[in-house]
Amino acid sequence: MQIFITIHLYVMARQGFPNQYVELAAILFMAAFNGFHTPLCDLFGIRYPVVLAGMAGGLTTPLLVAEVSNAGGLGILGAARLSPEQTREQIQAIKSMTDKPFGVNFLVAPPQPNDQDIRAVQKTLDAFRQDLGINPSGQDNITVPPSHLSEQLEIVFEEKVPILSFALGDPSRFVKQAHVAGSKVMAMVTTVEEAKKVADAGCDVIVAQGSEAGGHRSTFEIPKDGSVPLVGTMALVPQVVDAAKNVPVVAAGGIMDGRGIAACLALGAQGVQLGTRFLAANESGAFLAYKLRMLGAAETDTVITSAFTGRPARSIRNRFITEFEKSGVSPLSWPLQGLAADDIYRTAWAKNNANYFPILAGQGLRLLKSGQGAAEIMEDLVKETRESVVKLTKLTNL
Ligand SMILES: Cc1cc2nc3c(=O)[nH]c(=O)nc-3n(C[C@H](O)[C@H](O)[C@H](O)COP(=O)(O)O)c2cc1C
């Protein structure tokens, strides 16, 4: 019925009735589809095609994940740095707070061979330790602990988590296993070639990560010099949409409000994935100084650096990055650099010190709002998207 009235109003507007008819038609059109609705909503069983990026290291708390899902989006738990026991506990905590679909995210980048000097890196890091009041490190032989990924995946399947999300590599080898267990697979890519690979492997959803994005670049193969393709969301999304054929594409990178969401839908994305915006939410695990650093930052304040983990990531420039660069020492390879500096990050977190912690964030920083809960952010995003679409619809009647 609503659709019938909508079409009727639109036709009247085309026949010369006032512009308000077009606006009313657009509002009814959006309302008929519960705000905004794409086939991705049906695939995942969610109300709005808005995804909370899984952010590892305690940032996407179970409460944040549950709140986004309860508000009609898709909450994703960043599980890359959890033990198998913590993975199960956090999944069960989410289930106790929501009966809506949610996902779990993993990073699949294998350790890279290291030919950098661990002692030289430790010497540089020791200056940071001194500032933080911790002992210098004599650790010059760092080993990468064994991966928990296969145990974590078993848990995710046992717990019947409906959506698995993968980043920092090609997750094609997990697709069959996930489908047998009844889970859908999302894969994050940064180029059309990567998108084609995961589409051919049967991934259910492709996340196209533009260069504005906060956090690690999801590039599959990173050359030794750490250079990565940096294709912006505006250019990447429509090219991935064209290459992905029938696989739905979710846009990520620099999307902070309804204007960004409407733009991504116009580019052909069926949904959006937001990290930075939700990182400032009351329920996120980011410590206060982290949130304040983001809230005080501008679009020009981020850089792509390998100084934190050995893999390129977008972060707000802070003392750690500047001083590490000044030292002239090359970071260790992934993930050794992060392991070498782990005591620094833990202490910085405990001391609420944003100078010596990876303040990972995207480029849309001036659009951040403080003091909002995830449900309120979701409400704003839906309202703003509808408003943006209505504004655009008016343009079609010029
Ligand atoms: C602090 C932070 C941590 C992140 N950690 C992860 C992660 O663990 N797994 C993942 O798939 N993506 C991670 N991302 C990247 C997001 O998936 C996404 O690409 C990005 O947040 C989108 O850009 P935006 O931050 O501008 O919204 C992280 C992003 C941020 C800002």
The ligand as an SDF file (V2000), in Angstrom:
LIG
                    3D

 31 33  0  0  0  0  0  0  0  0999 V2000
   41.1800    0.8650   16.2910 C   0  0  0  0  0  0  0  0  0  0  0  0
   40.8750    0.0140   15.1030 C   0  0  0  0  0  0  0  0  0  0  0  0
   41.1010   -1.3490   15.1860 C   0  0  0  0  0  0  0  0  0  0  0  0
   40.7850   -2.1750   14.1020 C   0  0  0  0  0  0  0  0  0  0  0  0
   40.9430   -3.5210   14.2280 N   0  0  0  0  0  0  0  0  0  0  0  0
   40.4700   -4.3270   13.2600 C   0  0  0  0  0  0  0  0  0  0  0  0
   40.4540   -5.7460   13.4500 C   0  0  0  0  0  0  0  0  0  0  0  0
   40.8540   -6.2740   14.4800 O   0  0  0  0  0  0  0  0  0  0  0  0
   39.9390   -6.4970   12.4340 N   0  0  0  0  0  0  0  0  0  0  0  0
   39.4550   -5.9420   11.2770 C   0  0  0  0  0  0  0  0  0  0  0  0
   38.9700   -6.6690   10.4190 O   0  0  0  0  0  0  0  0  0  0  0  0
   39.5020   -4.6240   11.0740 N   0  0  0  0  0  0  0  0  0  0  0  0
   39.9700   -3.8010   12.0370 C   0  0  0  0  0  0  0  0  0  0  0  0
   39.9630   -2.4490   11.8360 N   0  0  0  0  0  0  0  0  0  0  0  0
   39.6040   -1.8860   10.5000 C   0  0  0  0  0  0  0  0  0  0  0  0
   38.0910   -1.8680   10.2400 C   0  0  0  0  0  0  0  0  0  0  0  0
   37.6720   -3.1430    9.8430 O   0  0  0  0  0  0  0  0  0  0  0  0
   37.6800   -0.8940    9.1390 C   0  0  0  0  0  0  0  0  0  0  0  0
   38.3230   -1.2110    7.9410 O   0  0  0  0  0  0  0  0  0  0  0  0
   37.9230    0.5670    9.4610 C   0  0  0  0  0  0  0  0  0  0  0  0
   37.6600    0.8510   10.8100 O   0  0  0  0  0  0  0  0  0  0  0  0
   37.0410    1.4320    8.5990 C   0  0  0  0  0  0  0  0  0  0  0  0
   37.4520    2.7680    8.6260 O   0  0  0  0  0  0  0  0  0  0  0  0
   36.9610    3.8300    9.7160 P   0  0  0  0  0  0  0  0  0  0  0  0
   37.7680    3.5270   10.9320 O   0  0  0  0  0  0  0  0  0  0  0  0
   37.2820    5.1200    9.0990 O   0  0  0  0  0  0  0  0  0  0  0  0
   35.5090    3.6060    9.9600 O   0  0  0  0  0  0  0  0  0  0  0  0
   40.2800   -1.6040   12.9090 C   0  0  0  0  0  0  0  0  0  0  0  0
   40.0660   -0.2300   12.8420 C   0  0  0  0  0  0  0  0  0  0  0  0
   40.3410    0.5820   13.9160 C   0  0  0  0  0  0  0  0  0  0  0  0
   40.0670    2.0500   13.8100 C   0  0  0  0  0  0  0  0  0  0  0  0
  1  2  1  0
  2  3  1  0
  2 30  2  0
  3  4  2  0
  4  5  1  0
  4 28  1  0
  5  6  2  0
  6  7  1  0
  6 13  1  0
  7  8  2  0
  7  9  1  0
  9 10  1  0
 10 11  2  0
 10 12  1  0
 12 13  2  0
 13 14  1  0
 14 15  1  0
 14 28  1  0
 15 16  1  0
 16 17  1  0
 16 18  1  0
 18 19  1  0
 18 20  1  0
 20 21  1  0
 20 22  1  0
 22 23  1  0
 23 24  1  0
 24 25  2  0
 24 26  1  0
 24 27  1  0
 28 29  2  0
 29 30  1  0
 30 31  1  0
M  END
$$$$
